[in-house]
Amino acid sequence: MDADSILGAIFNFDNYGELLVLVQNSIWAGAILGLLGGLVGTFVMKRDLAFAVHGISELSFAGAAFALLIGADIVFGSLVGSVAAALLLGLMGVRARDKNSIIGVIMPFGLGLGILFLSLYEGRAANKFGLLTGQIVSVDTVQLQALAGTAVVVMIALVAMWRPLNFASVDPELAEARGVPVRTLAIVFMVLLGVSVALSIQVVGALLVLALLITPAAAALRVTSSPVAVVALSVAFAVTATVGGILLALGGRIPISPYVTTLSFLIYVVCRVIGSVRQRRGINGRVLQPR
């Protein structure tokens, strides 16, 4: 395949306007998932749960693959797998060391189960590939409403527990001493994280879910320390990567996940450069100050 063919497979905007009309629901779904990922991702970073997201995604993948095998709803299977993993981590992984060891056990087990179920599945190969790399095309109104309803429930729960969860994330020992139900909050948040992972898999797949739940928040933390600004930027970055990825993928013949992950990575790189420049200027400014 020559360079022109490769470029044509990645970017092809022939009849783009006609195609754009057909994916309005997909764009809205991407925006909702970006909003959810940006909000949840800020607490994932504060609670140092980046590794947990990957572990949950593996069991979510296994649940989705099993649902595909038996002809059930894939999203429901993904939700069952995610919530089961999240509850397991929330109940058993009290200490960071314990949590990481449990995740290390869950990840290969979930991935192995998922591969087993996909190997037994005799349907379209595109359905198998989509679970790993994501796909968000042909979203109908019913699916969009279900997605939006689930995301709203997660966001309402997150807002309701925002202050105590933030306190428990920053200083769990002091929060527990002040009477904050740290363990209960941890379990509830893990369930919310599990649901978010399951929904995000629809866009970027089980292997690349970190691009929605980790990278935007990590990028925001590179350029600001303000809690409000971090949340706002995380949401903005996640929505930009998701919706932008859908719009770019519409003109190509490859899965959506490379577009979303590349945009997310570029945003992080830019934010990291900005953060490094600011830090250097701050250090130089303090050094050059007269005594």
The 8 nearest C-alpha neighbors of each residue, nearest first, counted from 0:
[[1, 4, 5, 2, 3, 6, 8, 7],
 [2, 0, 4, 3, 5, 6, 7, 8],
 [1, 3, 5, 4, 6, 0, 7, 8],
 [4, 2, 6, 5, 1, 7, 0, 8],
 [5, 3, 7, 1, 6, 2, 0, 8],
 [4, 6, 2, 8, 7, 3, 1, 9],
 [5, 7, 3, 9, 8, 4, 10, 2],
 [8, 6, 4, 10, 11, 5, 9, 3],
 [7, 9, 252, 251, 5, 6, 10, 4],
 [8, 10, 251, 6, 7, 252, 5, 253],
 [11, 9, 251, 7, 250, 8, 6, 12],
 [12, 10, 250, 7, 251, 13, 9, 8],
 [11, 13, 250, 15, 14, 10, 251, 249],
 [12, 14, 15, 11, 250, 16, 18, 17],
 [15, 13, 17, 16, 12, 18, 250, 19],
 [14, 16, 12, 18, 13, 17, 19, 250],
 [17, 15, 19, 18, 14, 20, 13, 12],
 [18, 16, 15, 19, 14, 20, 21, 13],
 [17, 19, 15, 21, 20, 16, 14, 22],
 [18, 20, 16, 21, 17, 22, 15, 23],
 [21, 19, 18, 22, 17, 23, 16, 15],
 [20, 22, 18, 19, 23, 17, 137, 24],
 [23, 21, 25, 24, 19, 20, 26, 137],
 [22, 24, 26, 25, 20, 21, 27, 19],
 [23, 25, 27, 26, 22, 138, 28, 139],
 [26, 24, 28, 22, 23, 27, 138, 135],
 [27, 25, 29, 23, 28, 24, 242, 30],
 [28, 26, 30, 24, 29, 25, 31, 23],
 [27, 29, 25, 31, 26, 30, 24, 143],
 [28, 30, 26, 32, 27, 31, 242, 241],
 [29, 31, 33, 27, 238, 28, 32, 242],
 [32, 30, 34, 28, 33, 29, 35, 27],
 [31, 33, 35, 29, 34, 30, 36, 28],
 [34, 32, 238, 237, 30, 36, 31, 35],
 [35, 33, 31, 234, 37, 32, 36, 238],
 [34, 36, 32, 38, 33, 37, 39, 31],
 [37, 35, 212, 33, 39, 211, 38, 34],
 [36, 38, 234, 233, 40, 34, 237, 35],
 [39, 37, 35, 40, 36, 41, 234, 230],
 [40, 38, 36, 41, 42, 37, 35, 43],
 [39, 41, 212, 43, 37, 42, 38, 216],
 [40, 42, 216, 44, 43, 39, 38, 45],
 [43, 41, 45, 44, 40, 39, 46, 168],
 [42, 44, 40, 48, 46, 41, 45, 47],
 [43, 45, 47, 42, 41, 46, 40, 48],
 [46, 44, 42, 47, 43, 168, 41, 169],
 [45, 47, 43, 168, 44, 48, 42, 169],
 [48, 46, 44, 45, 49, 43, 50, 42],
 [47, 49, 51, 43, 50, 46, 44, 52],
 [50, 48, 52, 51, 47, 43, 213, 44],
 [51, 49, 53, 48, 52, 54, 99, 102],
 [50, 52, 48, 54, 53, 49, 55, 102],
 [53, 51, 55, 49, 50, 54, 56, 48],
 [52, 54, 56, 50, 51, 55, 57, 49],
 [53, 55, 106, 51, 102, 57, 56, 52],
 [56, 54, 52, 81, 84, 57, 58, 53],
 [55, 57, 59, 53, 205, 54, 58, 60],
 [58, 56, 109, 60, 110, 59, 54, 55],
 [59, 57, 109, 61, 80, 60, 55, 56],
 [58, 60, 80, 81, 77, 56, 62, 57],
 [59, 61, 57, 63, 58, 62, 205, 113],
 [62, 60, 113, 58, 64, 59, 63, 109],
 [63, 61, 76, 80, 77, 59, 65, 60],
 [62, 64, 77, 76, 73, 66, 60, 65],
 [63, 65, 67, 61, 66, 62, 113, 116],
 [66, 64, 68, 62, 67, 63, 116, 61],
 [67, 65, 71, 63, 76, 73, 69, 68],
 [68, 66, 64, 70, 65, 69, 73, 71],
 [67, 69, 65, 120, 66, 70, 64, 116],
 [70, 68, 66, 67, 71, 65, 120, 64],
 [71, 69, 67, 68, 66, 72, 73, 65],
 [72, 70, 66, 69, 67, 73, 76, 68],
 [71, 73, 75, 74, 66, 76, 70, 67],
 [72, 74, 63, 76, 66, 75, 67, 77],
 [75, 73, 77, 76, 72, 78, 63, 197],
 [74, 76, 78, 77, 72, 73, 79, 63],
 [77, 75, 63, 62, 73, 79, 66, 78],
 [76, 78, 63, 59, 62, 74, 80, 197],
 [79, 77, 75, 81, 197, 76, 80, 194],
 [80, 78, 76, 82, 77, 81, 83, 75],
 [79, 81, 59, 62, 58, 83, 77, 78],
 [82, 80, 59, 193, 78, 84, 55, 83],
 [81, 83, 193, 85, 79, 84, 190, 80],
 [84, 82, 80, 86, 81, 85, 79, 87],
 [85, 83, 87, 81, 55, 82, 86, 88],
 [86, 84, 82, 189, 88, 193, 87, 190],
 [87, 85, 89, 83, 88, 84, 90, 82],
 [86, 88, 84, 90, 85, 89, 91, 83],
 [89, 87, 92, 85, 91, 86, 90, 84],
 [88, 90, 186, 86, 87, 92, 91, 85],
 [89, 91, 87, 88, 86, 92, 186, 93],
 [92, 90, 88, 89, 93, 87, 98, 97],
 [91, 93, 98, 88, 97, 94, 89, 90],
 [94, 92, 91, 98, 97, 95, 90, 89],
 [93, 95, 97, 96, 92, 98, 99, 91],
 [94, 96, 98, 97, 99, 93, 92, 100],
 [95, 97, 99, 94, 98, 100, 92, 93],
 [98, 96, 92, 100, 94, 95, 99, 101],
 [97, 99, 92, 95, 101, 96, 100, 94],
 [100, 98, 102, 96, 101, 97, 103, 95],
 [99, 101, 103, 97, 102, 98, 96, 104],
 [102, 100, 104, 98, 103, 99, 97, 105],
 [103, 101, 105, 99, 104, 54, 100, 106],
 [102, 104, 100, 101, 106, 105, 99, 107],
 [105, 103, 101, 102, 106, 107, 100, 108],
 [106, 104, 102, 108, 103, 107, 109, 54],
 [105, 107, 54, 109, 108, 57, 103, 104],
 [108, 106, 110, 109, 111, 105, 104, 103],
 [107, 109, 111, 105, 106, 110, 112, 104],
 [110, 108, 58, 57, 112, 106, 111, 107],
 [109, 111, 107, 113, 57, 112, 108, 106],
 [112, 110, 108, 114, 113, 109, 107, 115],
 [113, 111, 115, 109, 110, 114, 61, 108],
 [112, 114, 61, 110, 116, 115, 111, 64],
 [113, 115, 117, 111, 112, 116, 118, 110],
 [116, 114, 112, 118, 113, 117, 111, 119],
 [115, 117, 119, 113, 118, 114, 65, 64],
 [118, 116, 120, 114, 119, 115, 64, 113],
 [117, 119, 115, 116, 120, 114, 121, 113],
 [118, 120, 116, 117, 121, 115, 68, 114],
 [121, 119, 117, 68, 118, 122, 116, 67],
 [122, 120, 119, 123, 118, 68, 124, 117],
 [121, 123, 120, 124, 126, 127, 68, 125],
 [122, 124, 125, 126, 121, 127, 120, 128],
 [123, 125, 127, 126, 128, 122, 121, 129],
 [126, 124, 128, 123, 127, 129, 122, 130],
 [125, 127, 129, 124, 128, 123, 130, 122],
 [128, 126, 124, 125, 129, 130, 117, 131],
 [127, 129, 125, 131, 130, 126, 132, 124],
 [128, 130, 133, 132, 126, 131, 127, 134],
 [131, 129, 204, 128, 133, 127, 132, 205],
 [130, 132, 204, 205, 129, 128, 206, 133],
 [131, 133, 204, 129, 203, 256, 130, 128],
 [134, 204, 132, 203, 129, 202, 201, 130],
 [133, 135, 202, 129, 201, 136, 255, 254],
 [136, 134, 202, 25, 201, 138, 137, 133],
 [135, 137, 138, 25, 134, 22, 24, 245],
 [136, 138, 139, 22, 135, 25, 24, 21],
 [139, 137, 25, 136, 24, 142, 143, 135],
 [138, 140, 142, 141, 137, 143, 24, 25],
 [139, 141, 143, 142, 144, 138, 24, 145],
 [142, 140, 144, 143, 139, 145, 138, 146],
 [143, 141, 145, 139, 144, 140, 146, 138],
 [142, 144, 140, 146, 141, 145, 147, 28],
 [143, 145, 147, 141, 146, 142, 148, 140],
 [146, 144, 142, 148, 143, 147, 149, 141],
 [145, 147, 143, 149, 144, 148, 142, 150],
 [146, 148, 144, 150, 145, 149, 143, 151],
 [149, 147, 145, 151, 150, 146, 144, 152],
 [148, 150, 152, 146, 151, 147, 145, 153],
 [149, 151, 147, 153, 152, 148, 146, 154],
 [152, 150, 154, 148, 153, 149, 155, 147],
 [151, 153, 155, 149, 150, 154, 156, 148],
 [154, 152, 150, 156, 151, 155, 191, 157],
 [153, 155, 157, 151, 156, 152, 158, 150],
 [156, 154, 158, 152, 157, 153, 151, 159],
 [157, 155, 159, 153, 154, 158, 152, 160],
 [156, 158, 154, 155, 160, 159, 161, 153],
 [157, 159, 161, 155, 160, 156, 154, 162],
 [160, 158, 156, 157, 161, 155, 162, 154],
 [159, 161, 157, 158, 164, 163, 162, 156],
 [160, 162, 158, 164, 159, 157, 163, 165],
 [163, 161, 165, 164, 160, 166, 159, 158],
 [164, 162, 166, 165, 161, 160, 167, 179],
 [163, 165, 167, 161, 166, 162, 160, 168],
 [164, 166, 168, 162, 163, 167, 161, 169],
 [167, 165, 163, 169, 164, 168, 170, 174],
 [166, 168, 171, 164, 174, 170, 165, 169],
 [167, 169, 165, 46, 166, 170, 171, 164],
 [168, 170, 166, 167, 165, 171, 45, 46],
 [169, 171, 167, 173, 172, 168, 166, 174],
 [172, 170, 167, 174, 173, 168, 175, 169],
 [173, 171, 175, 174, 170, 176, 167, 181],
 [172, 174, 176, 175, 171, 170, 177, 167],
 [175, 173, 171, 177, 179, 167, 176, 172],
 [174, 176, 179, 178, 172, 177, 173, 181],
 [177, 175, 173, 174, 178, 172, 179, 171],
 [178, 176, 174, 175, 179, 173, 172, 180],
 [177, 179, 175, 176, 180, 174, 181, 173],
 [178, 180, 175, 174, 181, 177, 163, 176],
 [181, 179, 183, 182, 184, 178, 175, 174],
 [180, 182, 184, 179, 183, 175, 167, 185],
 [183, 181, 185, 184, 180, 186, 89, 93],
 [182, 184, 186, 185, 180, 181, 187, 188],
 [185, 183, 187, 181, 182, 186, 188, 180],
 [184, 186, 182, 188, 183, 187, 181, 189],
 [185, 187, 89, 189, 183, 188, 184, 182],
 [188, 186, 184, 190, 189, 185, 183, 191],
 [187, 189, 191, 185, 190, 186, 184, 192],
 [190, 188, 192, 85, 186, 191, 187, 89],
 [189, 191, 193, 187, 192, 188, 85, 82],
 [192, 190, 188, 194, 193, 189, 153, 195],
 [191, 193, 189, 195, 190, 194, 188, 196],
 [192, 194, 81, 82, 190, 196, 191, 85],
 [193, 195, 197, 191, 192, 196, 78, 198],
 [196, 194, 192, 198, 193, 197, 199, 191],
 [195, 197, 199, 193, 194, 198, 192, 200],
 [198, 196, 194, 78, 77, 200, 195, 199],
 [197, 199, 195, 196, 200, 201, 194, 32],
 [200, 198, 196, 201, 197, 202, 195, 32],
 [199, 201, 204, 202, 205, 203, 197, 198],
 [200, 202, 133, 199, 198, 134, 204, 203],
 [203, 201, 133, 134, 200, 135, 199, 204],
 [204, 202, 133, 256, 200, 132, 207, 208],
 [133, 205, 203, 132, 200, 131, 130, 206],
 [204, 206, 131, 56, 200, 60, 208, 207],
 [205, 207, 204, 131, 208, 132, 56, 203],
 [208, 206, 209, 203, 205, 204, 210, 132],
 [207, 209, 210, 203, 205, 211, 200, 206],
 [210, 208, 213, 212, 211, 207, 214, 53],
 [211, 209, 214, 208, 260, 213, 212, 207],
 [212, 210, 209, 36, 208, 213, 237, 214],
 [211, 213, 40, 36, 209, 210, 214, 37],
 [214, 212, 209, 40, 216, 215, 210, 211],
 [213, 215, 217, 210, 216, 218, 211, 263],
 [216, 214, 233, 218, 236, 237, 217, 213],
 [215, 217, 233, 219, 41, 218, 40, 214],
 [216, 218, 214, 220, 215, 219, 213, 221],
 [219, 217, 267, 215, 221, 216, 220, 270],
 [220, 218, 216, 229, 221, 233, 217, 232],
 [219, 221, 217, 218, 223, 222, 229, 224],
 [220, 222, 218, 274, 219, 271, 270, 223],
 [223, 221, 274, 220, 219, 270, 273, 218],
 [224, 222, 220, 225, 221, 229, 219, 228],
 [223, 225, 226, 220, 229, 222, 228, 221],
 [224, 226, 228, 227, 223, 229, 220, 230],
 [227, 225, 229, 228, 224, 230, 223, 231],
 [228, 226, 230, 229, 225, 231, 232, 224],
 [227, 229, 231, 225, 230, 226, 232, 223],
 [230, 228, 226, 219, 232, 227, 231, 233],
 [229, 231, 233, 227, 228, 232, 234, 38],
 [232, 230, 228, 234, 233, 229, 235, 227],
 [233, 231, 235, 229, 234, 219, 230, 228],
 [232, 234, 216, 37, 215, 230, 236, 219],
 [233, 235, 37, 237, 34, 231, 232, 236],
 [236, 234, 232, 238, 233, 237, 239, 231],
 [235, 237, 239, 233, 215, 234, 238, 232],
 [236, 238, 33, 234, 240, 215, 239, 37],
 [239, 237, 33, 241, 30, 235, 240, 236],
 [240, 238, 236, 243, 237, 242, 241, 235],
 [239, 241, 259, 243, 237, 262, 263, 238],
 [242, 240, 244, 238, 243, 29, 259, 239],
 [243, 241, 245, 244, 29, 239, 238, 240],
 [242, 244, 246, 240, 245, 239, 241, 247],
 [243, 245, 259, 258, 241, 247, 242, 246],
 [246, 244, 248, 242, 243, 247, 249, 255],
 [245, 247, 243, 249, 244, 248, 242, 250],
 [246, 248, 244, 249, 245, 250, 243, 258],
 [249, 247, 245, 251, 255, 250, 246, 244],
 [248, 250, 246, 247, 251, 245, 18, 19],
 [249, 251, 11, 12, 248, 10, 247, 15],
 [252, 250, 9, 10, 8, 248, 11, 249],
 [251, 253, 8, 9, 254, 250, 248, 249],
 [252, 254, 251, 9, 255, 8, 248, 257],
 [255, 253, 256, 134, 132, 257, 133, 252],
 [254, 256, 248, 258, 257, 134, 244, 245],
 [255, 257, 203, 259, 258, 254, 132, 133],
 [258, 256, 260, 259, 255, 261, 254, 244],
 [257, 259, 244, 261, 256, 260, 255, 262],
 [260, 258, 244, 256, 240, 262, 241, 261],
 [259, 261, 263, 257, 210, 262, 258, 256],
 [262, 260, 264, 258, 263, 259, 257, 265],
 [263, 261, 265, 240, 259, 264, 260, 258],
 [262, 264, 260, 266, 240, 261, 265, 259],
 [263, 265, 261, 267, 266, 262, 260, 268],
 [266, 264, 268, 262, 267, 263, 261, 269],
 [267, 265, 263, 269, 264, 268, 270, 262],
 [266, 268, 218, 264, 270, 265, 269, 271],
 [267, 269, 265, 271, 270, 266, 272, 264],
 [270, 268, 272, 266, 271, 267, 265, 273],
 [271, 269, 273, 267, 272, 268, 218, 221],
 [270, 272, 274, 268, 273, 269, 221, 267],
 [271, 273, 275, 269, 270, 274, 276, 268],
 [274, 272, 270, 276, 271, 275, 277, 269],
 [273, 275, 222, 271, 277, 221, 272, 276],
 [274, 276, 278, 272, 277, 273, 271, 279],
 [277, 275, 279, 273, 278, 274, 280, 272],
 [278, 276, 280, 274, 275, 279, 281, 273],
 [277, 279, 281, 275, 276, 280, 274, 282],
 [280, 278, 282, 276, 281, 277, 283, 275],
 [279, 281, 283, 277, 278, 282, 284, 276],
 [282, 280, 284, 278, 279, 283, 277, 285],
 [281, 283, 279, 285, 284, 280, 278, 286],
 [284, 282, 286, 280, 285, 281, 287, 279],
 [283, 285, 281, 287, 282, 286, 280, 288],
 [284, 286, 282, 288, 283, 287, 281, 280],
 [287, 285, 283, 284, 288, 282, 289, 281],
 [288, 286, 284, 285, 283, 289, 282, 290],
 [287, 289, 285, 286, 284, 290, 283, 282],
 [290, 288, 287, 286, 285, 284, 283, 282],
 [289, 288, 287, 286, 285, 284, 283, 282]]
